[in-house]
Amino acid sequence: MEFFKCSIGGEMYGTGITEIEKGGAERAGIRIDDDEGKRSANAVHEKGFNFDDARIMRGAWRNEPNPEACKEFFRCLAICHTVLPEGEETPEKISYQAASPDEAALVSAAKNFGFFFYRRTPTTVMVRESHVERMGSIQDVPYEILNVLEFNSTRKRQSVVCRFTNGRLVLYCKGADNVVYERLADGNHDMKKISREHLEQFGSAGLRTLCLAYRDLSREQYESWNEKFVQAKSSLRDRDKKLDEVAELIEKDLILVGCTAIEDKLQEGVPTCIETLSAAGIKIWVLTGDKMETAINIAYAACSLVNNDTKQFIISSETGAIREAEDRGDPVEIARVIKDSVKQNLKRFHEEARHSLISTPERKLALIIDGRCLMYALDPTLRVDLLGLSLSCHSVICCRVSPLQKAQVTSLVRKGAEKITLSIGDGANDVSMIQAAHVGIGISGQEGMQAVMASDFAIAQFRFLTDLLLVHGRWSYLRLCKVITYFFYKNLTFTLTQFWFTFQTGFSGQRFYDDWFQSLYNVIFTALPVIIVGLFDKDVSASLSKKYPQLYKEGIRNSFFKWRVIAVWGFFAFYQSIVFFYFTAAASRHGQGSSGKILGLWDVSTMAFTCVVVTVNLRLLMACNSITRWHYISVAGSIVAWFMFIFIYSAIMTSFDRQENVYFVIYVLMSTFFFYLTIVLVPIIALFGDFLYLSIQRWLFPYDYQIIQEQHKDEPHEYSRVPLPETSHLSPEEARSYMISMLPRESSKHTGFAFDSPGYESFFASQQGIGVPHKPWDVARRASMKPQRAGKS
């Protein structure tokens, strides 16, 4: 947040071009020369302040046509806030702790304009004013703070009642333009008109605007109002509501002094991230408190949500008919006019959207609506039309909305359209929206930690949403689908094998497997491989997942968890259970042990169970997209665990003579060649159908990720070491520079969050024998490496 421009007394101040304007010019094919970005000698650029205009810097505002308006403007910035100063009371070393970064930016602007706020007590604000009495004069002025009418999402404004040293009582107010304009005194229409034009220009440049106003109070007016304020503040019921009602009594007949324009710079990689998510089939809605012009230009120039070919459906309260109703001042008529206008626009735009989707389906549609119209559009009688129009559009932009409206829109999509919703925000005003969505993501930034504390996931920057959704979210979906369907398959296979046995026993209740076999089947013999798959399975690498965002659409279509997929797993479970039971039962009908005895029930069941364990574990390997040594270890370990168990179990039960059904079973089976032939042939026959199906499916009806796998099957793994080219022809200095360029680089200043960690250039360079400047974080690395090197030497 940086103070960039302002308008005082109908005069615009500040030069420079915002990033939004640059982006819009580039998209329009207009080249911006670097000379336009040059700054004058009076320009100041520090945290929260990036302003360049010599007309009001260093006391030059005294020579402007409206010095009194400038003075009130700067005092409003320096007094109307809840900022706490920290550090030394000097402009160079002081720091401000504010509830929001834009409030800190406004106080920082007042400091640079010569109204330095440096101390706060419970009842006083100290401001060091420069060039007020005369050019070059500096004086410390105490302002007694009598009342603070705090900002909230409903009021959209903040006011302070203060007393000057000469006894003057003044109410300073700052807030959203539509809120402040409703409370201005009659008259001075020219300045209101000019200021509104300036607000529109600031909004078109992507700047966040606030209007500043004040009102002189008489002693009688203030004392009469203060009694009501004290009563409301001490009320135990509906305290906030009563405070808002009392504030309305004094926040009127205001005099407009100007407006501020703050540049809210987007984080690195936001446009690319939004383009990638849009390509992945994710519909992106922007719910913001900014002006409509600001939101549109940010969506156009910075977020790529709107382009030149996008058809825009704009529903705004800034129309001629609504303004005429506002001029007449009848609240009932104003509400009726706005509701009728919203109703007509929703129906008309919905028909146009349907026609556009049929005639030109490739053209993007965007709905843009402000908070005032949204309030009526969320009415139960119009909610269905709003939802239908919104779902027909590729993107939706809601401007000047309150936190409650953000939550209402999210709930409308979640419950009305039954869609999976994800909300992401970085401030306290996004908490209700985050909690209303299926998945809430908080960005830990300068807006505080409220959004992070209320979210399901926390990330450091918006661009990490690409990794969270397209990489880890997609992998998680694939793994969950595979794990769930595999659990269904292996348990159905195991159960149906016993079901076929009941036909042979006349449904007598005789069990086919030993009780311990059934108890440990899911606990030991088939547990570890599916865990490994759920942790490590990947269809494509992370880089390919982001390179081909369209792969995410398979999850949107739920391609891997449809009834068809479950039916395929169920069919092969049915087929394999028949193979396990009837093949082992029929083949062992004339089988004999080494003693000459024919094989009994427990011999057949143990043989069938062995085939089940071997087959279901091998089937999981066939379903894996990436196989590591952990997959082999888990599958082999599960099969070995079964044989170890049956050996120990048979020996223990034989010694205690408690279970005659497993008496010497495994030893009898392993003494026959028939057993070895069975555990080889039966799994092959059982898995032949799966192999045939997977082959046909991959070659004739491949999934999108399988096509990507074939395209990149010859490429090296993204984590494999890249061979370095021959550098013998380079000079030592050139070789050293090249090697340093190949080392990992620090890409972000944020640390401690998902997908964000510092680089370790000097650490990796030392492993290659290259000398580079040491970084502070390498101290711990070098210390941890000393014992290891000493041991090797």
Secondary structure by P-SEA (a helix, b strand, c coil): ccccccccccbbbbbbbcaaaaaaaaaacbbbbcccccccccccccccccccccccccccccccccaaaaaaaaaaaaccccccccccccccccccccccaaaaaaaaaaaaaccccccccccbbbbbccccccccbbbbbbbbbcccccccccccbbbbbbccccbbbbbbbbccaaaaaaaccccaaaaaaaaaaaaaaaaaabbbbbbbbbbbbcaaaaaaaaaaaaaaaacccaaaaaaaaaaaaccccccccbbbbbbbccccaaaaaaaaaaaacbbbbbbccccaaaaaaaaccccccccccccccccccccaaaaaaaaaccaaaaaaaaaaaaaaaaaaaaaaaaaaaaacccbbbbbbbcaaaaaaaaccccaaaaaaaaaaccbbbbccccaaaaaaaaaaaacccccbbbbbbccccaaaaaaaccbbbbbbcccccccccccccccccccccccccccaaaaaaaaaaaaaaaaaaaaaaaaaaaaaaaaaacccccccccaaaaaacccccccaaaaaaacccccccaaaaaacccccccccccccccaaaaaaaaaaaaaaaaaaaaaaaaaaccccccccccccaaaaaaaaaaaaaaaaaaaaaaacccccaaaaaaaaaaaaaaaaaaaaaaaaaaaacccccccaaaaaaaacaaaaaaacaaaaaaaaaaaaaaaaaaaccccaaaaaaaaccccccccccccccccccccaaaaaaaaaaacccccccccccccbbbbcaaaaaaaacccccccccaaaaaaaaaaaaaaac
